[in-house]
Amino acid sequence: MRPLSFARRLVLMSRRSFSSSPPRDIKRPRLAGLTPDDYRNGVMLAPMVRSGALPTRLFALKHGAKLVWGPEMVDKAMLNSERVVDPVSGTISYNGKQERAMFTCHPVEKPYLIFQVGSADPDLAVQAARLVMDDVSGIELNCGCPKPFSTHAGMGAALLTNPDILCSILSALRRELPPRISISAKIRLLPTQEDTLALVKEIVNTGINCLTIHCRTRNMRPRQRALIPRLKEIVDFVRGLGRDVAIIENGDCVGFEDARRIRAITGADSVMIATAAEANPSVFSPTPLTSLEDNFILPYLRLCKYLDNKWASTKFCVSQFKGRKSANKKMREAVIKAKDYADLDALVESWTGSDEFAAIKAALDTRRSAPPVLLPADESTPPPPPVPPSEGEETTSTTATTMTTTPPEWRGNPDPAVVYDAPLLPANEHRVMIPAGVSKQDPGTPTPIALSGPAPPARCIRS
Ligand SMILES: Cc1cc2nc3c(=O)[nH]c(=O)nc-3n(C[C@H](O)[C@H](O)[C@H](O)COP(=O)(O)O)c2cc1C
């Protein structure tokens, strides 16, 4: 093959081209599958259509989320997609026929990433899972989405009343996928505890590693308080079955301290957060960021651009962040008006997203020697010491958090089908690197200290 001319090489270097394999300088994480223990003692980022975009997942990991879930993707949509890799950032995009980047992910999050599939058919679920399995660590079946787009096709919460299909999908995923890919399910409570226990028994017998239980029934509105106390009996029941299946509580958790409270009530192995993390992706930290306008939105925008995250997705996610009422509105107003990243050039000044990315990667690298944290073994164990805030960063202890339920203004699950892009690491010669120490934006929240141990006994039940 003729060597490329110097001019041609320059052209290739100066634009984002796409190939089907990751750039060479991104090291693929070690292939070691997740075990049920990997789902324990953590606070997790929930699957969220639109809001669970790649940049949000990366910031959640940086701020202490133990594992992160991608947004639900329907099996058939995935089967019609094409996988492309951005050689600049490493972002992997699954492009649909009509929509670029239906699902995006990045090698840096792979050890912690669960792909959630919407399906009502074992064969389709397995095919979709096979398509993405080299980019993720686990596959989860969504059995809880109550929206008509899901249930009309027998998916999501419709599976709760069709346990034969539900379990046949989980069994097929476990049987057909390699052991390094963990399998999990996310369900809602059934109206009666007796029916819920019967369903849970069938599900855990399929060989899954983890079951997340959203403590609302299919007909409950998001504003209604989650039925957290009901989970205790279910957790005890699963333990009594002698199956090594981690149980994750989901519903109404607002942060790290709150996760400890919920764990004390339920005995669940871990706790998963959706709405509160959509409003503030740092809620996984014992000292979450408090002033998103001052120290989070700008780094978030920079990372999004670096990852080539679709502008519409970036704009939507930023619009969901909840800052302080008194905060400077200039940034939000500029984002609302902007039609593209370029419209924010004056505000952002330098697009140093590679720095944000490098800080996230560094935070994740530390997990190899010290696993991420999270939940202390019992309530008498003090939480990890707060991380001293860096200059310009304002954090708060979650003990001071007053919000105790899903914020009332929540507007329901948006329709899926949107996309997410993600970025990563390799050096981009055409960008100016500004070290985090200089930029002082969103200094990394060190991963909290790992604390493991059995779930605590139930102590208190919030009325
Ligand atoms: C914006 C948004 C999108 C969601 N998308 C999904 C999804 O794709 N798959 C899923 O299983 N649940 C989805 N959910 C439900 C959440 O994962 C979670 O079960 C629910 O919001 C309860 O948790 P919370 O009280 O912490 O919000 C979504 C929730 C929100 C707020």
The ligand as an ORCA input file, in Angstrom:
! r2SCAN-3c Opt
* xyz 0 1
  C     -35.519     11.249     32.957
  C     -35.769      9.833     33.375
  C     -35.584      8.811     32.468
  C     -35.754      7.479     32.865
  N     -35.479      6.476     31.989
  C     -35.485      5.186     32.443
  C     -34.974      4.124     31.635
  O     -34.487      4.320     30.515
  N     -35.023      2.848     32.146
  C     -35.512      2.575     33.406
  O     -35.513      1.427     33.829
  N     -35.980      3.583     34.194
  C     -35.948      4.860     33.744
  N     -36.338      5.877     34.574
  C     -36.790      5.530     35.932
  C     -35.597      5.630     36.912
  O     -34.557      4.768     36.548
  C     -36.043      5.311     38.336
  O     -36.522      3.996     38.372
  C     -37.149      6.231     38.847
  O     -36.974      7.565     38.438
  C     -37.196      6.191     40.371
  O     -35.957      6.639     40.923
  P     -35.835      8.117     41.594
  O     -36.872      8.180     42.660
  O     -34.431      8.193     42.104
  O     -36.123      9.105     40.513
  C     -36.179      7.195     34.184
  C     -36.384      8.247     35.087
  C     -36.166      9.550     34.713
  C     -36.348     10.641     35.725
*
